[in-house]
Amino acid sequence: MGIEVMLYQRSWADAFEAERGRLAAILAPWLPDRADGVHHIGSTSVPGLSAKPVLDIMAGVRSLAEAATAIEPLALLGYAHAPHRPDALWFFRPGDQSAESRTHHLHLTVPGSALWRERLAFRDALRADPALAAQYAELKANLSAAYTVYQPEYTRGKRSFVARVLADAGIAL
């Protein structure tokens, strides 16, 4: 799959709001706080930031063990479950019925988990500092040009930047 990084689209925020409503309704039995339990994360959540056109979403659940029973209801919304990290359940929604073309990523994790803290702190740092967001956009543009076919190197190439931003927020990876 090629790496497509595109200019920010206002429609990403609108698409997230629509998806938040659908997810909050399906995930209500597992969310400790339905009102603030579903978050837009990742590059599409940062106004003005270039991004791969995939909505990254995170929902805080009371318990991962309990939330495992959400796999089937989420499948009804088109989400497929796949292994990820020990502190999260991860899902993707294919764009054309293939795992290679994804429109959404969804992480279920417990509020306060390492994943929860990392994703929100990184998003918030980029939202608060346009110069930092511009640095990240430049890094992603360079990496997507260097790795025109998706390779783990694209993701690895962002790690030191992400680690620095998180360290500045008091979070060690």
N, C-alpha and C positions, 0 to 999 in steps of 0.2 A: 504494500500500500504506500503510495506517495505521501509525503508530508506537505499538507496544504496549510500555510499560515496566511490569513487574510486580514484586511483592515477591519477594525471594529465595526460591528453592525448593531445598531440600536435594537433591532429585532431580537437579539439574544436575550436582553433583559425582559422583553415582552414574552418571549417563548418560555423563559424560566418562570415567570409569574403564572402563566397558564399551567405549566407542569407542576409547580409547587402546589397548586390547588388540587390537582389530580392525585399527587403523591400524599399530601396531607390527609386526604379522604381515605385512601387505601391503607396508609400506615398508621392511622389514628390509634388502633389498639396497641401499638408498640411505642408511640411517641410519648415521652414524659410531659412535654409542653408543646401541644399542637400549634400554638400561635407562633412560636419561634423555633420550631424543630427542624425545618427544612431550609437549607442555605444554598445560595448560588456561590460556588467557589471556582477556582481556576481562572484562566485568562479571560474567558468570556464574561466574567463577573466584574471586570475592571474597565470602567468606561474609558474609551479611547485606545485601549490596548489591542494590538493585533493578536490574533489567536487562531488555533485550529478550530474549525466550526463544529465543536463538540461541546454541549452543555455539561459542565461538571457540577454535580449536585451532592450535597451531604445532608443526611438526616440523623439527628440524635435520637437513639433508641434507649429504652430503659435497660435492656439486656440483649447481648448478641445471641445468647442461647434462645431466648424467646423470639427474637427477630428472625431466626432461621425459618420460622413458620410463615414469614412474609414472602418467601421465595415464590410460592405458587400464586398468591394474589398479584405480585409484581409481574409475573409472567403474563397475566391477563392484560397488563398495560404494555406488553411487548418487551419487557426487560428480561435478559438472560443473566443468570448467575454464573460467576467464574471465581476461582480462588484468587486471593489477593494478599492481604496482610492478616496476621493473627488477630489484630484488634479491629477488624472490619469485615463486613460482608460487602462484596463488590458486584455490581451489575452493569451491563451495557445494553443499549438499545440499538440494534442494527438499523441502518438506513435503507438497505436494500435486501434484507433477509440474509446478510452475510456478516460474519464476525469482523471482516476487514473494514466495512463501512459502518461507522458508528455515529449516531447523532447525540447520544446521551451517555454519560457515565454517572453512576449512583453509588455512593458509599453510605452504608449504614454503620454507625459506630456509637459508642457511648459518649455523651458529652463529657469533656475533660480528658478523653483519651489522647494519646500522643498524636494520632491522626487529626483529631478534632482541633487540638491546639495549633498544630502545624499549618493546616489548611486555612483556618480563619486568620491566623497571624500573618501569613504570607499574603493573602488576599487584602487584608486591611492595610498592610504596609504599602502595597502597590497602589491602592486607592488613595492613600494619604499623601503620596509623594510622586507627582508626575515625572520628575527626573528619574527616579528609580524605575518607574514603569517604562520609561523610554529606554533605559539601559537594558531592561529585560526584553523589550521588543526587538532591540538591535541584536541581542544575543540569539533570540529565537530565529530571526531572519537569517543570520549567519549560519546557524545550525541547519535550518531547513534547506538552505542552498547547498551546504556541504553534504547533507544526507538526503538526497532526492527520493530515495526509497526508504520507507520507515526502517530504522535500525535502532537498536537500544542505545547507540551512541548519541542520538538526538536527545534522549532523556538524560543519559549520563552527562552530557555536555551542559545541562542546566543545573546539575547538582551543587556545584560549588557556589553558584550565585544564590540559589535557594538557601543553602546552609548559611551563607553570610547574612542574608536578610533575616533568617530566623534567629541567628546568634544575636543580631542587633536588637531583636525583640525579646531576648532572654530565653530562647529555646535552643537547646543543643540537640543535634541529630545523633 
